[in-house]
């Protein structure tokens, strides 16, 4: 039996165009699973109960705050897309590849999974440790595909900061989860149906 040699591992940059649809989805689901696992472990190390973090509030304020933030983000994004050239907000084609041929139920499932996993990590665990401002810097840096252009990087930072503020205001993680879900769902559907008509 041959011994595995770690020195022979070659790492190379892979573009989104080199990934087939299955690998793109596998990559998405693996990164979200890792976000969830890291978030839960971080919460446990903080001495906090992940189950109590996910307790659904009895009042509907979180829905109004989450929906209001999502509406503001969507309006702002649509206004920006009217005046900013597409090249200045390019994410490398990831969102288009992810959503353009996906059925609406799958766009909704992806949006919900991403919202829950990322918000548990960023708003649930990281924000508790370092606050909404620094969490937003980390959140923008993690969304590395946007870092080539300052407009989407600034937008991701601003959205993240808004998510942190509404969570602090309402005291529940369900507010940023609702906002994150709605933004991803609507933007995914816009990409899906815009590309279908052209």
C-alpha positions in Angstrom: 0.0 0.0 0.0 1.3 3.4 -1.0 1.8 6.0 1.7 0.0 9.3 1.1 2.4 12.2 0.7 1.0 15.6 1.7 3.9 17.4 -0.2 2.4 16.3 -3.5 -0.9 18.1 -2.9 -1.4 20.8 -5.6 -3.7 23.7 -5.0 -5.0 25.7 -7.9 -7.6 28.4 -8.3 -10.9 27.2 -9.8 -13.3 29.6 -11.4 -17.0 29.2 -11.3 -17.0 28.3 -15.0 -14.9 25.2 -14.3 -17.6 23.8 -11.9 -20.5 21.9 -13.1 -23.9 22.5 -11.5 -23.6 19.5 -9.2 -20.2 20.6 -7.9 -21.5 24.2 -7.4 -24.3 23.0 -5.3 -22.1 20.6 -3.3 -19.7 23.4 -2.6 -22.6 25.6 -1.5 -24.0 23.0 0.9 -20.6 22.1 2.3 -19.8 25.7 3.1 -23.1 26.2 4.7 -22.8 23.0 6.8 -19.3 24.2 7.9 -20.8 27.6 8.8 -23.5 25.9 10.9 -21.0 23.6 12.6 -18.6 26.4 13.4 -21.4 28.6 14.7 -22.8 25.9 17.0 -19.3 25.0 18.3 -18.6 28.8 18.9 -21.9 29.2 20.8 -21.0 26.2 23.0 -17.6 27.6 23.7 -19.3 30.9 24.7 -21.3 28.9 27.2 -24.6 29.6 25.3 -27.3 27.2 24.3 -27.8 27.0 20.5 -31.4 25.8 21.0 -32.4 28.8 23.1 -30.8 31.1 20.5 -33.3 29.7 18.0 -36.4 30.1 20.2 -39.1 31.8 18.1 -40.5 35.0 19.7 -44.1 35.1 20.6 -44.7 38.5 19.0 -44.4 39.3 15.3 -42.1 42.3 15.6 -39.2 40.3 14.2 -41.1 39.7 11.0 -41.8 43.4 10.5 -38.2 44.4 11.3 -36.8 41.7 9.1 -39.2 42.4 6.3 -38.6 46.1 6.5 -34.8 45.7 6.3 -35.2 43.3 3.4 -37.4 45.8 1.6 -34.9 48.6 2.1 -32.0 46.4 0.9 -33.9 45.3 -2.2 -34.9 48.8 -3.1 -31.4 50.1 -2.6 -30.0 47.2 -4.7 -32.4 47.8 -7.5 -31.6 51.5 -7.6 -27.9 50.8 -7.7 -28.4 48.3 -10.5 -30.0 51.0 -12.6 -27.1 53.4 -12.3 -24.0 51.2 -11.8 -22.6 49.2 -14.7 -22.9 45.4 -14.4 -19.1 45.0 -14.4 -18.8 47.1 -11.3 -21.0 44.7 -9.3 -19.8 41.5 -10.8 -19.5 38.5 -8.4 -17.8 36.3 -10.9 -21.0 34.8 -12.2 -21.7 32.8 -9.0 -25.2 34.0 -8.3 -26.2 33.7 -11.9 -24.9 30.2 -12.2 -26.5 29.3 -8.9 -30.0 30.7 -9.6 -30.6 31.0 -13.3 -31.9 27.5 -14.0 -33.1 26.6 -10.5 -36.8 26.0 -9.8 -38.4 28.5 -7.3 -38.7 25.9 -4.6 -35.0 25.2 -4.8 -34.2 28.9 -4.7 -36.3 29.2 -1.6 -34.6 26.1 0.0 -31.1 27.5 -0.8 -32.1 31.0 0.6 -33.5 29.4 3.9 -30.4 27.2 4.4 -28.0 30.1 3.7 -29.9 32.5 6.0 -30.1 30.1 8.9 -26.5 28.8 8.7 -24.8 32.2 8.1 -26.9 34.0 10.7 -26.2 31.4 13.4 -22.5 31.9 12.7 -22.3 35.6 12.1 -25.1 37.2 14.2 -25.5 34.4 16.7 -21.8 33.6 17.5 -19.4 36.2 16.1 -21.5 39.3 16.8 -21.9 38.2 20.4 -18.0 38.2 20.6 -17.0 41.3 18.6 -20.1 43.4 17.9 -21.9 44.2 14.6 -19.3 46.5 13.1 -16.4 44.0 13.2 -18.7 41.1 12.4 -19.7 43.0 9.2 -16.1 43.4 8.2 -15.6 39.6 8.6 -18.9 38.9 6.8 -17.8 41.1 3.8 -14.3 39.4 3.7 -15.9 36.0 3.7 -18.0 36.9 0.7 -14.7 37.0 -1.2 -16.3 37.0 -4.7 -17.4 40.5 -4.2 -14.0 41.9 -3.0 -12.9 42.8 -6.5 -15.3 45.7 -6.6 -16.0 48.3 -3.9 -19.7 48.7 -4.6 -20.8 45.1 -3.8 -18.3 44.9 -0.9 -19.8 48.1 0.6 -23.3 46.7 0.0 -22.5 43.4 1.7 -20.9 45.2 4.7 -23.9 47.6 5.0 -26.4 44.7 4.8 -24.5 42.8 7.4 -24.4 45.8 9.7 -28.1 46.3 9.2 -28.7 42.6 10.1 -26.6 43.1 13.2 -28.5 46.2 14.2 -32.0 44.7 13.8 -30.9 41.6 15.8 -29.7 43.9 18.6 -32.9 45.9 18.5 -35.3 42.9 18.5 -33.2 40.6 20.6 -33.8 37.6 18.3 -31.8 35.9 15.6 -35.0 35.3 13.7 -35.0 39.0 12.5 -31.8 38.7 10.5 -32.7 35.2 9.4 -36.0 36.6 8.0 -34.3 39.5 6.3 -31.5 37.4 4.9 -33.9 34.8 3.6 -36.2 37.4 1.9 -33.3 39.2 0.2 -31.8 36.0 -1.1 -35.1 34.7 -2.2 -36.2 37.8 -4.1 -32.8 38.4 -5.7 -32.6 34.7 -6.7 -36.0 34.9 -8.3 -35.1 38.1 -10.1 -32.0 36.4 -11.6 -34.0 33.3 -12.4 -36.8 35.0 -14.3 -34.7 37.9 -15.8 -32.5 35.4 -17.5 -35.4 33.2 -18.6 -37.0 36.1 -20.5 -33.8 37.2 -22.3 
